[in-house]
Every structure is written in structure tokens, then in C-alpha cells.
């Protein structure tokens, strides 16, 4: 009887809310203790609609569809809420009118929450607590905002935002995977992962901001901003990793005024930044053991790499005018990691190659054992005769090689102790 009543309530709610151009529709389904329950709410051609489903039990499935037909002139106010407590729950919300607010709250194991919004100025909220949860989000219009929180293990979240939108993602657990595709300018993405084996992959196209914070073991971050066919300005990428064996890759393929910052604290970290354009700023800061940093730039940019710990390796390549490179490494240990081709050297190593352009600046400071610095600069000096190389190495077994070609007023200062 309870199951029959629940199905009848869902059917009546759908029938009541499906009247053409109806106003002030409200459908509410409450399912208490039980299993294998199903609730469906459909509202079409609406104004001020609100659909709410509350389920407690196992094997529940909730589906809310609220939309405005393409030819309709009805108002676009929508609100949908799905609350599920139990195991094996599935919640799905679709909204096709602007100003909609969708929320899915799931507590338990093996939950799946899906929200799709295709109109402007929509808001999506997803909260999952448990293990093996999966959340999917699709927002296809500008002004969309998504807030997603997952707490558990084995959680996977995939999101697509096709217009200028904002996404905030927070997860606490193990083996989490996060993927976001923001295919428009002026997008904002913020991700925070606390746990083991977390992965964050973000795609952004033009004048967007991405921030990722990971705390745990085996974290992986990949950020792609702009592409070769889109003129991208003012992209910002910030990555903070606290833990072991972290790996960060940032690609910025835009025009100018882009910035990338990587901060890694822990063991076995790796950071790589690739940038194209002019007036870009790249910074890589690593504190820990076995760190490796590499920055490759094709444009007039400013680069800074700071490494503190054991066996750090820095590799920077710049090709443009007015570039500046600064590398600072501090090593107080006696074991190390060699760059490719260096054959098991101990301590910090800095290799800077192919800095081409006018009035370039390079500064390398190493404090430790068995340092190696290699600098190659090529270009014409200008603006009061630039092209300056300063290398200071303190410790045992230091080696420096500098080659400057072309230009005027080149200055090289090397101090090794």
C-alpha cells in the first residue's frame, strides 16, 4: 500500500504541474522508510515552480524535469530539490528555464546525482556523503553557478559549462576524480581535494581563473587554458599541493597577461608550466624532497623557480624579448636526483637553455652540494644594454657554463664557494 501511495502522489504531482502555461505550481513527494521507491515530477510551461523529493531508504530513484518549451512565453522561475538518504540512490534534475535552482543531497553509498541546466543564471548544488558516489553536471548557458561537495571514497565528478560560469568543488576522501570543461571566456573554477589519489583536470578557454588545492598522497592536477585558435587574455592558474608524489601540469596558450603559480610541499613533487604570449608571469615554488620543476615559455614573460629540499631540478626555456628568469635552490642533504643526461649527480641542478630575445635577465642561486648551472642566451641587447647573467653557488662540486651570443652590454657574474 505504501508503495502504491508513493507512485500515486508522483503521478498526481506530474498531472497537476503539466498544465500549459500554469502558474504557481508545486509538487512535493515524501518517501519515508522503505526500499526500491520511485518518484517523478514533471512541470512544463511554468512560472514560480517548485519540485521537491525526499526519500529515505535503499534503491530509491528520483527524477525531476522542469522546463519551458521553446515556443512558450511563461516566466522562468524554477526550484527543484532532491534529498536522498540510503544506499543505491539515483537523483536527476533537468531545468530548461532561466533562474532555476537545483539541489541534490545524497547520504549513503553508491549514489548518483545528475543536474542539467540549459538556461541562463542557473544554480546547481550537489552534496554527497558516502562511498563510490558519482555526480554529473551540465550547464549550457551563461551566468551559471555550481557548488559541489563530496565526502567519501572512489567519488568521480564530471562537469561541463559551455558559457561564462562559476564552479566550486570540494571533496574529502580517497581516489577522487574531478574533470571540468569550461568552454567560454570569463569562467571561474575552484577545486579543493583532501585525501589520497585525488585528480583534478580543468579545461578553460580564455580570460578564466582556475584554482586547485590538493592535500594528500598521489595528487594530480592538469590545467589547460586557451588554445592555439583563441586569443586568450588574463588567464590565471593557481595550484597548491600538500602531500607526497604530487604532479602538476599547466598549459596556457593565449595572448598576454596570463599568470601561473604552482606551490608544492612534500616529497616527489613535479611541476611543469607551458605558456605562450607576452607579459606572462610564471612562478614555481617547491619545498620538499625529490622535486623537479620545468617552465617553457614562448613569449615575453617573467619566470621564477624556488626549490628547497633534496635533489631539486629546474629547467627553464624562454624565447622572446624582455624576459627575466630567476632560480633559487637550497639543498642541505646529500642524496639527489639527476637531470636527464647528468648521470646520477647529487644535489640541486639548474639548467636554463634557449633564452632568446632582447635585454634578458637571468639569476641563479644554489646552496648545497654538486650544483650544475648551464645558461644560454641569444639576442640583441636594447633599452640601456641588457642581457645580464648572475650565478652564485655555495658548496662542493659546483659547475657553471654560460654562453651569450649577440647584443650589447652583456654582463656575467659567477661566484662559487
C-alpha positions in Angstrom: 0.0 0.0 0.0 2.8 2.4 0.9 4.5 1.9 -2.5 1.2 2.3 -4.3 0.6 5.6 -2.5 4.0 6.9 -3.4 3.5 6.2 -7.0 0.1 7.8 -6.9 1.5 11.0 -5.4 4.1 11.3 -8.1 1.6 10.8 -10.8 -0.8 13.4 -9.4 2.0 15.9 -9.0 3.0 15.4 -12.6 -0.5 15.7 -13.8 -1.2 18.8 -11.8 2.0 20.6 -12.9 1.8 19.7 -16.6 -1.0 22.2 -17.4 0.0 24.5 -20.2 1.2 27.9 -19.0 0.2 27.1 -15.5 1.3 29.4 -12.7 2.4 28.8 -9.1 2.9 25.0 -9.5 4.2 23.0 -6.5 4.9 19.3 -6.5 6.2 17.5 -3.3 6.9 13.8 -2.8 8.0 12.4 0.6 9.0 8.8 0.8 9.9 7.6 4.3 11.3 4.3 5.4 11.3 1.7 2.6 13.2 0.4 -0.4 13.1 0.5 -4.3 10.9 3.6 -4.3 10.5 5.8 -7.4 9.3 9.4 -7.6 8.9 11.5 -10.8 7.9 15.2 -11.0 7.4 16.9 -14.4 6.4 20.6 -14.7 6.2 22.3 -18.2 5.3 25.9 -19.3 5.8 27.2 -15.8 6.0 30.2 -13.6 7.2 30.0 -10.0 7.5 26.2 -10.0 9.0 24.2 -7.1 9.5 20.4 -7.1 10.8 18.6 -4.0 11.5 14.9 -3.5 12.6 13.5 -0.1 13.5 9.8 0.0 14.7 7.6 2.9 15.7 4.0 2.2 17.6 1.9 -0.3 17.4 1.7 -4.0 15.5 5.0 -4.4 15.3 6.8 -7.7 14.1 10.4 -8.1 13.7 12.3 -11.4 12.6 16.0 -11.6 12.0 17.7 -15.0 11.1 21.3 -15.0 11.3 23.2 -18.3 9.7 25.8 -20.5 9.0 24.8 -24.1 10.9 26.8 -26.8 7.7 28.4 -28.0 6.4 29.2 -24.6 6.3 32.7 -23.0 5.8 31.6 -19.4 8.1 33.0 -16.7 11.3 31.1 -15.9 11.3 30.8 -12.1 12.2 27.2 -11.0 13.4 25.4 -7.9 14.0 21.7 -7.6 15.3 19.7 -4.6 16.1 16.0 -4.2 17.0 14.7 -0.8 18.0 11.0 -0.6 19.2 9.1 2.5 20.2 5.5 1.9 22.1 3.2 -0.4 21.9 3.0 -4.2 20.0 6.2 -4.7 19.9 8.0 -8.1 18.8 11.6 -8.4 18.4 13.6 -11.7 17.2 17.1 -12.3 16.7 18.9 -15.6 15.9 22.6 -15.9 15.4 24.4 -19.2 14.4 27.9 -18.0 16.5 30.7 -16.7 16.9 31.5 -13.0 16.5 27.9 -11.9 17.9 26.5 -8.7 18.6 22.7 -8.5 19.9 20.8 -5.4 20.7 17.2 -4.9 21.6 15.9 -1.4 22.6 12.3 -1.1 23.8 10.4 2.0 24.9 6.8 1.7 26.8 4.6 -0.7 26.7 4.1 -4.5 24.7 7.3 -5.0 24.5 9.1 -8.4 23.5 12.7 -8.7 23.0 14.4 -12.1 21.9 18.0 -12.9 21.4 19.5 -16.3 20.6 23.2 -16.8 20.3 24.8 -20.2 19.2 28.4 -19.4 20.9 31.5 -18.1 21.6 32.5 -14.4 21.0 29.0 -13.0 22.4 27.5 -9.8 23.3 23.9 -9.1 24.1 22.4 -5.7 25.2 18.8 -5.2 26.3 17.3 -1.9 27.2 13.6 -1.5 28.3 11.8 1.6 29.4 8.2 1.3 31.5 5.9 -0.9 31.5 5.2 -4.6 29.4 8.3 -5.4 29.1 9.7 -8.9 28.0 13.3 -9.7 27.5 14.7 -13.2 26.8 18.4 -14.1 25.9 20.1 -17.3 25.3 23.8 -17.6 24.8 25.2 -21.1 24.2 28.9 -20.6 26.0 32.0 -19.2 25.8 33.1 -15.5 25.6 29.5 -14.2 26.9 28.7 -10.7 27.6 25.2 -9.4 28.6 24.2 -5.8 29.6 20.5 -5.4 30.7 18.8 -2.2 31.6 15.1 -2.0 32.7 13.2 1.1 33.7 9.6 0.6 36.0 7.3 -1.4 36.0 6.4 -5.0 34.0 9.5 -6.0 34.0 10.7 -9.6 32.7 14.1 -10.7 32.4 15.3 -14.3 31.2 18.8 -15.2 30.6 20.8 -18.4 29.9 24.5 -18.5 29.6 25.9 -22.0 29.3 29.6 -21.2 30.8 32.0 -18.6 30.1 30.2 -15.4 31.5 29.5 -11.9 32.1 26.2 -10.3 33.2 25.5 -6.7 34.2 21.9 -5.9 35.2 20.4 -2.6 35.9 16.7 -1.8 37.0 14.8 1.2 38.0 11.2 0.6 40.2 8.8 -1.4 40.6 8.1 -5.1 38.6 11.1 -6.1 38.5 12.2 -9.8 37.4 15.7 -10.9 37.0 16.8 -14.5 35.7 20.2 -15.7 35.3 21.7 -19.2 34.5 25.4 -19.3 34.2 26.2 -23.0 33.8 30.0 -22.7 35.6 33.1 -21.5 35.3 34.6 -18.0 34.9 31.3 -16.3 35.9 30.6 -12.7 36.8 27.2 -11.3 37.8 26.4 -7.7 38.6 22.8 -6.6 39.8 21.6 -3.2 40.6 17.9 -2.7 41.6 16.4 0.7 42.5 12.8 0.6 44.5 10.2 -1.3 45.0 9.8 -5.1 43.0 12.9 -6.0 42.9 14.0 -9.6 41.8 17.4 -11.0 41.6 18.2 -14.7 40.4 21.6 -15.9 39.9 22.9 -19.4 39.2 26.7 -19.9 39.0 28.9 -23.0 40.0 32.5 -22.5 40.1 35.1 -19.6 39.4 32.5 -17.0 40.6 31.6 -13.5 41.4 28.2 -12.1 42.5 27.4 -8.6 43.2 23.9 -7.3 44.2 22.9 -3.7 45.2 19.3 -3.0 46.2 17.8 0.3 47.1 14.1 0.5 49.1 11.5 -1.4 49.4 11.0 -5.1 47.6 14.1 -6.2 47.5 15.1 -9.9 46.5 18.4 -11.4 46.2 19.4 -15.0 45.0 22.8 -16.2 44.6 23.8 -19.8 43.7 27.4 -20.6 43.1 28.7 -24.1 44.1 27.1 -27.3 46.1 27.9 -30.5 43.0 29.3 -32.2 41.5 31.5 -29.5 43.1 34.8 -28.4 43.2 34.4 -24.6 43.9 37.2 -22.2 44.2 37.4 -18.4 44.1 33.7 -17.7 45.1 32.8 -14.1 46.1 29.3 -12.8 46.9 28.6 -9.2 47.8 25.2 -7.9 48.7 24.3 -4.2 49.7 20.7 -3.4 50.5 19.5 0.1 51.5 15.8 0.3 53.6 13.2 -1.4 54.2 12.4 -5.1 52.2 15.3 -6.4 52.2 16.3 -10.1 51.1 19.5 -11.7 50.9 20.4 -15.4 49.7 23.9 -16.6 49.3 24.9 -20.2 48.5 28.5 -21.1 48.1 29.1 -24.8 46.9 32.6 -25.1 48.0 36.1 -26.0 49.1 38.1 -23.0 48.8 38.9 -19.3 48.5 35.3 -18.2 49.8 34.1 -14.9 50.5 30.6 -13.5 51.6 29.8 -9.9 52.5 26.3 -8.5 53.2 25.7 -4.9 54.2 22.2 -3.9 55.1 21.0 -0.4 56.0 17.4 0.1 58.1 14.5 -1.4 58.5 13.6 -5.1 56.7 16.6 -6.5 56.8 17.6 -10.2 55.7 20.9 -11.7 55.6 21.8 -15.4 54.3 25.1 -16.8 54.0 25.9 -20.5 53.0 29.4 -21.7 52.6 31.3 -24.9 52.2 35.1 -25.4 53.5 38.3 -23.9 53.6 39.8 -20.4 53.0 36.5 -18.7 54.2 35.7 -15.2 55.1 32.1 -14.2 56.1 31.0 -10.7 57.0 27.6 -9.4 57.7 27.0 -5.7 58.7 23.6 -4.4 59.5 22.7 -0.8 60.4 19.0 -0.1 62.4 16.1 -1.4 62.9 14.9 -5.0 61.2 17.9 -6.6 61.5 18.7 -10.3 60.4 21.9 -11.9 60.2 22.9 -15.6 58.9 26.0 -17.3 58.7 26.5 -21.0 57.7 29.9 -22.4 57.2 31.3 -25.9 56.7 35.0 -25.3 58.0 38.0 -23.3 57.5 36.7 -19.8 58.8 36.7 -16.2 59.8 33.3 -14.7 60.7 32.4 -11.1 61.5 29.0 -9.7 62.2 28.4 -6.0 63.2 24.9 -4.7 64.1 23.9 -1.1 64.9 20.3 -0.2 66.7 17.4 -1.7 67.8 16.8 -5.3 65.7 19.6 -6.9 66.0 20.1 -10.6 65.0 23.2 -12.6 64.7 23.6 -16.3 63.6 26.8 -17.9 63.2 27.7 -21.6 62.2 31.2 -22.8 62.0 32.7 -26.3 61.0 36.3 -26.5 62.0 39.9 -25.7 62.3 41.4 -22.3 62.3 38.1 -20.4 63.5 37.6 -16.9 64.5 34.3 -15.2 65.3 33.8 -11.5 66.1 30.4 -10.0 66.8 29.9 -6.3 67.6 26.4 -4.9 68.6 25.4 -1.4 69.7 21.9 -0.5 71.1 20.7 2.8 71.0 16.9 2.0 73.5 14.6 0.4 71.2 12.5 -1.8 69.8 13.6 -5.1 68.0 13.3 -8.4 69.8 13.9 -11.7 68.6 15.7 -14.7 68.4 13.7 -17.9 71.9 13.2 -19.2 73.6 14.1 -15.9 74.2 10.6 -14.7 73.3 10.4 -11.0 74.5 13.8 -9.7 73.9 14.7 -6.1 72.1 17.9 -5.0 70.4 20.8 -6.8 70.8 21.3 -10.5 69.6 24.2 -12.6 69.7 24.1 -16.4 68.5 27.2 -18.3 68.5 27.0 -22.1 67.3 29.0 -25.1 66.6 32.3 -23.6 66.3 34.3 -26.8 65.3 37.9 -27.0 66.4 41.5 -26.2 67.6 42.7 -22.8 67.0 39.3 -21.0 67.9 38.8 -17.3 68.9 35.6 -15.5 69.7 35.0 -11.8 70.6 31.5 -10.4 71.4 30.9 -6.7 72.2 27.4 -5.4 73.1 26.4 -1.8 74.1 22.8 -1.4 76.2 20.0 -3.0 77.2 19.1 -6.5 75.4 22.0 -8.3 75.2 22.4 -12.0 74.1 25.6 -13.9 74.0 25.9 -17.7 72.9 29.2 -19.3 72.5 30.0 -23.0 71.3 33.5 -24.0 70.9 34.7 -27.6 69.6 38.0 -28.7 70.2 41.7 -29.2 70.5 44.0 -26.3 68.4 47.1 -26.0 66.9 49.5 -23.5 70.2 50.6 -22.0 72.1 47.4 -22.9 70.6 44.5 -21.0 71.4 40.7 -21.1 72.7 40.0 -17.6 73.5 36.6 -16.0 74.3 36.2 -12.3 75.1 32.8 -10.9 76.1 32.2 -7.2 76.7 28.7 -6.0 77.8 27.7 -2.5 79.0 24.2 -1.6 81.1 21.5 -3.2 81.4 20.4 -6.9 79.7 23.4 -8.5 80.0 23.9 -12.2 78.7 26.8 -14.4 78.6 27.2 -18.2 77.4 30.5 -19.7 77.2 31.3 -23.4 75.9 34.7 -24.6 75.5 35.5 -28.3 74.6 38.8 -29.9 73.5 42.1 -28.4 75.4 44.7 -26.5 76.4 45.3 -22.8 76.2 41.6 -21.7 77.3 41.0 -18.1 78.1 37.7 -16.5 78.9 37.4 -12.7 79.6 33.9 -11.3 80.6 33.3 -7.6 81.2 29.8 -6.5 82.3 28.9 -2.9 
